[in-house]
Amino acid sequence: MELILDKKENSYGLLTVKVAESDFLPEYNQRVKEQAKRANFKGFRAGKVPASLVKKMVGKDLKMDVFNATVSESVDQYLKENNVNAMFQPMFKGDFLTPEQLDAAKEFTLEFELVVPEVDLTLSEEISVKGYELNVSDADIDNTVNRLIEAYPNEVEAEEVAEGDNVVATFKAASNDFEKEATLELNEKVQEEVRKAFIGKKVGEEVTFEAEKVYEDPKKLRLLFGGTQEESENFTGEFTATISAIKRKEAPELNQEFFDKVLGEEKASNEEEFRAEIATLIGDANKPSIEAFLNDSIRDEISEKVEISFPEELLKRILNSSNDNKLSDEEIEEKFPNFLKAVKWRAISNKVAESAEIKVEHNEIEAIAKEQIAAQMAQFGMGDLPEERLTEFVQNQLTAENGKYYQEYYEQVFNNKLFDYIQEQITIASESVDLAKFEEIMKAKMDQEQA
């Protein structure tokens, strides 16, 4: 078998494969013999089926399978032995051979199209990228503490109903036997007429209202009363509510109870320690965003400096093929700019990884999977999961959905190593900003990307 790669401009490669019948015929004949030994045809003893009969029954399809496998293996071996860094699987050019054509000829010439970019990039301190360091200000802490006060209010008993109170009452329908105790929160979702009917009432007093007027959408009454769809048909007409309790939210004091509720026990014993812990939490919570912003800036800066021309028509076919050839021409044109941007960065990152000899080991994939799964478990109160059970979760995740998650973890490890290496080679011009300023910067970036 003869393979010849012709690299052309704009990262296009054409691999010509010349196949003779002798390249795949021995394997085909061997497969026929094996099939004959296993075949179970009426009138023949097991293992005594003639090869000629096997060829007659399944020979064409079997020959096509052997031919395709032989060509595929030869192409893969050629690319590997010649260090051809093709970005995608070779795309077959032309019409596929039919079993009849394969049966009729002795020699075949096939062509495969490749994306083989040449990347000219030297990382140095001359490449400068702006990054940010978060300096948590007193104002940032104040804003966060105020939000926490709203999120963790104290609930106290009130004497009479006011806006925003939770009213515990026994609700009864006048026209049927529906009766249930429920809690109505008098917020802006409750229509004004009904809110006014409750305001000023005290425990033991009764309020009359029309069920359909509680919410703008009467179907939301099921959120208040629960029940099945059939039972909700009773949520109509005049209702009475006999108030049994009035619950009011009040801002909590910054005391030990509040510190423990927000942070967990023994994390802070006074307001100064509490604010210090909040500052740390703000920094930790925003660290991934700051790192992602820097990495995006690195990608954009380097991508702008490196010029790579690509075979766009071939890439469009690859894009469509990756979507099971179901994209319309309009959808391809819409998706293509982002796809091209991603392809260019992948070509650059592959070049950097090759130069830096960046490799991803299986144990590194297991480690990041274990770390993230353990964090997820802790969120559900399973932070003390036994080691063997956690390991089982990790292995199940890595093998699920045909390796989908394994690939995602691989990409995370690869990108972490890639950007760590790049940051060591270039200049990072870091600016210290508070949280409000960083959020403003992030919003401006998002607006620019969406424009």
C-alpha positions as a printed Julia matrix, in Angstrom:
451×3 Matrix{Float64}:
   0.0     0.0    0.0
   1.36    3.42  -0.94
   0.47    6.58   0.96
   1.49   10.08  -0.15
   0.69   13.29   1.75
   0.59   16.53  -0.18
   0.54   19.55   2.17
  -0.91   22.6    0.51
  -1.56   26.16   1.64
  -4.04   27.15   4.37
  -3.36   24.06   6.52
  -4.85   21.7    3.93
  -3.43   18.26   3.38
  -4.42   15.65   0.8
  -3.46   12.08   1.63
  -3.53    9.76  -1.37
  -3.78    6.05  -0.62
  -3.08    3.52  -3.36
  -4.44    0.09  -2.47
  -3.82   -3.16  -4.32
  -5.96   -6.23  -3.9
  -2.94   -8.02  -2.45
  -2.94   -5.53   0.47
  -6.16   -6.87   1.92
  -6.85  -10.2    0.15
  -4.85  -12.41   2.58
  -6.76  -11.02   5.56
 -10.03  -11.43   3.66
  -9.3   -15.09   2.85
  -8.37  -15.73   6.49
 -11.62  -14.18   7.66
 -13.56  -16.35   5.18
 -11.91  -19.48   6.59
 -12.75  -18.45  10.14
 -16.31  -17.71   9.13
 -16.61  -21.09   7.44
 -15.52  -22.88  10.62
 -18.2   -21.09  12.65
 -20.96  -21.11  10.04
 -24.09  -23.19  10.54
 -25.69  -23.74   7.15
 -28.43  -26.29   6.58
 -27.09  -29.42   4.9
 -23.51  -29.03   6.17
 -21.91  -30.29   9.33
 -20.48  -27.7   11.72
 -16.99  -26.64  10.58
 -17.43  -28.23   7.13
 -19.1   -25.33   5.28
 -17.19  -24.64   2.01
 -15.39  -21.28   1.8
 -17.0   -20.74  -1.6
 -20.45  -20.81   0.03
 -19.4   -18.3    2.67
 -18.1   -16.0   -0.08
 -21.37  -16.35  -1.94
 -23.48  -15.59   1.13
 -21.51  -12.84   2.92
 -18.35  -12.39   0.87
 -19.01   -8.91  -0.51
 -19.83   -7.36   2.84
 -16.96   -9.17   4.53
 -14.5    -7.99   1.89
 -15.7    -4.41   2.3
 -15.22   -4.63   6.09
 -11.67   -5.97   5.66
 -10.85   -3.35   3.02
 -12.07   -0.46   5.2
 -10.26   -1.76   8.28
  -7.0    -2.24   6.34
  -7.12    1.27   4.89
  -8.03    2.84   8.24
  -5.19    1.08  10.07
  -2.69    2.02   7.36
  -3.74    5.69   7.44
  -3.48    5.84  11.25
  -0.07    4.17  11.16
   1.19    6.52   8.44
   0.13    9.64  10.37
   1.74    8.34  13.56
   5.02    7.25  11.98
   5.4    10.5   10.04
   4.4    12.78  12.95
   1.51   14.27  11.01
  -0.47   16.34  13.51
  -3.88   16.19  11.89
  -6.49   18.07  13.92
  -9.42   15.84  12.98
 -10.01   12.37  11.66
  -9.17   12.25   7.92
 -12.19   13.18   5.84
 -12.8    10.82   2.89
 -12.95   12.66  -0.4
 -15.22   11.52  -3.21
 -17.77    8.73  -3.44
 -17.51    5.67  -1.26
 -16.71    2.38  -2.99
 -19.55   -0.1   -3.36
 -19.07   -3.84  -2.72
 -19.55   -4.38  -6.46
 -16.74   -1.94  -7.35
 -14.47   -3.57  -4.78
 -15.19   -6.97  -6.31
 -14.54   -5.83  -9.87
 -11.17   -4.03  -9.59
  -7.64   -4.97  -8.55
  -6.3    -1.53  -7.63
  -7.89    1.47  -5.93
  -6.9     5.08  -5.31
  -8.47    6.82  -2.33
  -8.06   10.4   -1.1
  -8.41   11.79   2.4
  -8.52   15.46   3.34
  -6.67   16.64   6.44
  -6.38   19.79   8.52
  -2.63   20.06   9.23
  -1.84   23.58  10.48
   1.7    24.91  10.79
   1.89   27.15  13.87
   4.68   29.71  14.15
   4.74   30.77  17.8
   7.46   31.68  20.26
   6.34   32.44  23.79
   8.36   35.17  25.48
   8.11   38.05  27.95
   7.4    40.33  24.99
   3.85   38.99  25.03
   2.03   40.95  27.72
  -1.46   40.19  29.01
  -3.42   42.14  31.59
  -4.76   40.27  34.58
  -6.43   41.2   37.87
  -5.9    40.53  41.54
  -8.89   40.86  43.83
  -8.42   43.21  46.77
 -11.51   42.68  48.9
 -12.56   46.09  50.22
 -14.57   47.02  53.31
 -17.4    47.98  50.96
 -17.3    44.49  49.38
 -17.53   42.93  52.84
 -20.34   45.3   53.89
 -22.36   44.44  50.77
 -21.9    40.71  51.32
 -22.8    40.93  55.01
 -25.97   42.88  54.13
 -26.97   40.2   51.63
 -26.34   37.52  54.26
 -28.51   39.42  56.75
 -31.33   39.33  54.18
 -30.7    35.66  53.46
 -30.64   34.58  57.14
 -33.36   36.62  58.86
 -34.77   35.94  62.3
 -38.45   35.03  62.34
 -40.52   36.59  65.16
 -44.17   36.59  66.14
 -46.05   39.77  65.19
 -49.27   41.15  66.65
 -50.88   42.24  63.41
 -50.25   41.57  59.73
 -48.0    43.88  57.72
 -46.54   43.81  54.18
 -44.07   40.94  53.73
 -45.31   38.9   56.7
 -45.93   35.16  56.56
 -49.53   34.55  57.58
 -50.31   31.08  58.95
 -54.04   30.44  58.63
 -56.71   27.82  58.14
 -58.13   28.36  54.66
 -61.71   27.21  53.92
 -63.71   27.27  50.7
 -67.27   28.57  51.0
 -68.64   26.48  48.12
 -67.11   23.06  48.96
 -65.52   21.14  51.82
 -61.9    22.16  51.08
 -60.02   23.12  54.26
 -56.27   23.34  54.87
 -53.71   25.12  57.03
 -51.12   26.91  54.92
 -48.75   29.87  55.05
 -49.38   32.84  52.77
 -46.43   35.15  52.21
 -47.76   38.68  51.66
 -45.2    39.73  49.07
 -45.6    41.45  45.71
 -46.71   38.19  44.08
 -50.0    38.42  45.99
 -52.36   40.86  44.29
 -52.92   44.18  46.08
 -56.63   43.66  46.84
 -55.91   40.46  48.79
 -52.86   41.93  50.54
 -54.96   44.85  51.8
 -57.59   42.44  53.14
 -54.98   40.81  55.41
 -52.98   43.88  56.5
 -53.85   44.99  60.05
 -55.54   41.72  61.0
 -54.61   39.88  64.21
 -54.36   36.27  65.33
 -57.84   34.73  65.59
 -59.38   37.14  63.08
 -60.92   36.03  59.83
 -60.26   37.33  56.3
 -62.6    36.79  53.35
 -61.34   36.92  49.76
 -61.86   35.48  46.27
 -59.46   32.6   45.51
 -58.99   33.67  41.91
 -57.7    37.07  43.07
 -54.82   35.85  45.25
 -52.37   35.55  42.36
 -52.44   36.95  38.86
 -52.28   33.35  37.64
 -54.85   31.27  39.6
 -52.85   28.1   38.86
 -50.25   29.28  41.39
 -52.72   28.47  44.18
 -51.34   24.94  44.03
 -48.06   26.39  45.36
 -50.01   27.63  48.38
 -52.36   24.71  48.97
 -50.56   21.81  47.28
 -52.71   18.9   46.19
 -53.38   17.25  42.86
 -54.67   18.82  39.67
 -58.08   17.38  40.43
 -58.1    18.85  43.97
 -57.1    22.25  42.62
 -60.52   22.5   40.98
 -61.81   23.31  44.5
 -59.61   26.42  44.7
 -62.35   28.75  43.42
 -64.85   31.27  44.68
 -65.05   32.75  48.16
 -62.51   31.64  50.79
 -62.03   32.48  54.44
 -58.72   32.45  56.27
 -58.65   32.21  60.06
 -55.27   33.52  61.2
 -53.37   31.32  63.69
 -49.92   32.96  63.55
 -48.15   35.97  62.06
 -44.47   35.47  61.28
 -42.25   38.46  60.55
 -38.67   38.5   59.28
 -36.28   40.74  61.17
 -32.65   41.5   60.57
 -30.52   39.3   62.84
 -27.89   40.63  65.2
 -24.26   40.03  64.34
 -23.77   37.58  67.18
 -22.41   34.06  67.66
 -25.66   32.44  66.51
 -25.5    34.35  63.23
 -21.77   33.65  62.73
 -22.34   29.92  63.24
 -25.38   29.89  60.94
 -23.45   31.51  58.08
 -19.97   30.03  58.5
 -20.44   26.92  60.58
 -19.49   26.46  64.2
 -16.25   27.86  65.64
 -15.23   29.73  62.46
 -15.6    33.17  64.05
 -16.15   34.37  67.62
 -16.54   38.12  67.0
 -17.43   40.54  64.22
 -13.8    41.19  63.27
 -13.14   37.48  62.74
 -16.46   37.14  60.93
 -15.58   39.89  58.46
 -12.14   38.36  57.91
 -13.77   35.01  57.07
 -16.21   36.74  54.71
 -13.28   38.44  52.95
 -11.64   35.04  52.47
 -14.88   33.55  51.13
 -15.28   36.41  48.66
 -11.74   35.87  47.42
 -12.18   32.1   47.1
 -15.56   32.44  45.37
 -14.16   34.82  42.74
 -10.81   33.11  42.19
 -12.12   30.84  39.37
 -13.61   33.87  37.56
 -10.35   35.82  37.85
  -8.34   32.86  36.57
 -10.8    32.27  33.73
 -10.68   35.96  32.77
  -6.87   35.84  32.63
  -6.85   32.63  30.58
  -9.4    34.08  28.15
  -7.22   37.17  27.79
  -4.15   34.99  27.15
  -6.03   33.0   24.52
  -7.3    36.15  22.79
  -3.9    37.88  22.84
  -1.96   34.92  21.48
  -4.65   34.04  18.93
  -4.48   37.6   17.61
  -0.69   37.46  17.26
  -0.59   34.09  15.48
  -1.72   33.93  11.87
  -3.09   30.6   10.67
  -5.04   30.09   7.48
  -7.51   27.2    7.42
  -9.42   25.32   4.68
 -12.78   26.78   5.61
 -14.94   24.67   3.31
 -13.39   21.51   4.73
 -13.9    22.8    8.29
 -17.55   23.49   7.52
 -17.99   19.9    6.38
 -16.25   18.7    9.54
 -18.54   20.93  11.64
 -21.61   19.48   9.95
 -20.26   15.93  10.27
 -19.76   16.43  14.02
 -23.47   17.29  14.2
 -24.51   14.11  12.3
 -24.79   16.14   9.07
 -28.05   17.64  10.32
 -27.12   21.33  10.15
 -28.69   23.56   7.54
 -26.5    25.92   5.51
 -27.74   28.8    7.66
 -26.89   26.96  10.88
 -23.41   26.14   9.6
 -22.73   29.78   8.77
 -24.03   30.84  12.17
 -21.91   28.37  14.13
 -18.78   28.56  11.99
 -17.08   31.72  13.4
 -16.96   30.29  16.94
 -15.94   26.89  15.59
 -13.09   28.44  13.61
 -11.96   30.38  16.67
 -11.91   27.17  18.71
 -10.02   25.28  15.98
  -7.36   28.0   15.81
  -6.82   27.95  19.57
  -6.66   24.15  19.58
  -3.95   24.3   16.92
  -2.01   26.83  19.02
  -2.45   24.91  22.26
  -1.34   21.67  20.57
   1.82   23.44  19.41
   2.51   24.79  22.9
   1.82   21.4   24.5
   4.19   19.7   22.06
   6.96   22.24  22.7
   6.5    22.08  26.48
   6.02   18.29  26.43
   2.75   18.66  28.33
   1.18   15.3   29.03
  -1.89   14.23  30.98
  -1.61   11.09  33.07
  -4.52    8.87  34.12
  -3.82    9.39  37.82
  -4.11   13.16  37.3
  -7.55   12.69  35.74
  -8.6    10.51  38.68
  -7.3    13.11  41.14
  -9.26   16.05  39.7
 -12.38   13.9   39.39
 -12.03   12.82  43.02
 -11.56   16.41  44.2
 -14.62   17.71  42.36
 -16.88   14.79  43.24
 -15.88   15.07  46.9
 -16.79   18.78  46.83
 -20.18   17.97  45.3
 -20.83   15.33  47.93
 -19.97   17.79  50.7
 -22.63   20.17  49.38
 -25.2    17.44  49.97
 -23.97   16.76  53.5
 -21.87   13.73  52.49
 -18.46   15.17  53.28
 -17.49   12.17  55.43
 -17.92    9.62  52.62
 -15.63    6.59  53.13
 -12.58    6.53  50.85
 -13.59    3.3   49.12
 -17.07    4.65  48.42
 -15.67    7.89  47.0
 -13.29    5.89  44.78
 -16.27    3.91  43.51
 -18.09    7.12  42.61
 -15.01    8.36  40.75
 -14.63    5.18  38.7
 -18.32    5.15  37.8
 -18.09    8.77  36.66
 -15.0     8.19  34.55
 -16.56    5.26  32.69
 -20.05    6.73  32.26
 -21.53    7.77  28.9
 -18.75    6.27  26.78
 -16.03    8.28  28.47
 -17.72   11.68  28.11
 -16.79   12.77  31.63
 -13.33   11.27  31.34
 -12.7    13.54  28.35
 -14.04   16.56  30.24
 -11.66   15.92  33.16
  -8.82   15.37  30.68
  -9.51   18.77  29.15
  -9.47   20.4   32.6
  -6.08   18.91  33.5
  -4.67   19.73  30.06
  -5.85   23.34  30.18
  -4.57   23.83  33.72
  -1.12   22.66  32.68
  -1.23   24.59  29.42
  -2.11   27.97  30.93
   0.24   27.49  33.88
   3.06   26.96  31.41
   2.09   29.92  29.21
   1.85   32.24  32.23
   5.42   31.33  33.16
   6.69   32.29  29.69
   4.91   35.62  29.12
   4.4    38.86  31.07
   1.28   39.2   33.21
   0.54   42.86  33.96
  -1.54   42.51  37.09
  -3.87   45.19  38.45
  -5.44   45.16  41.91
  -9.21   45.81  41.9
 -12.07   45.5   44.35
 -15.03   43.24  43.73
 -17.28   45.98  42.36
 -14.66   46.99  39.8
 -14.01   43.4   38.74
 -17.74   42.77  38.29
 -17.88   45.91  36.13
 -14.97   44.59  34.03
 -16.67   41.21  33.64
 -19.94   42.8   32.57
 -18.17   44.94  29.97
 -16.47   41.82  28.57
 -19.77   39.93  28.37
 -21.47   42.87  26.66
 -18.65   43.04  24.15
 -18.87   39.32  23.37
 -22.65   39.51  22.9
 -22.49   42.6   20.68
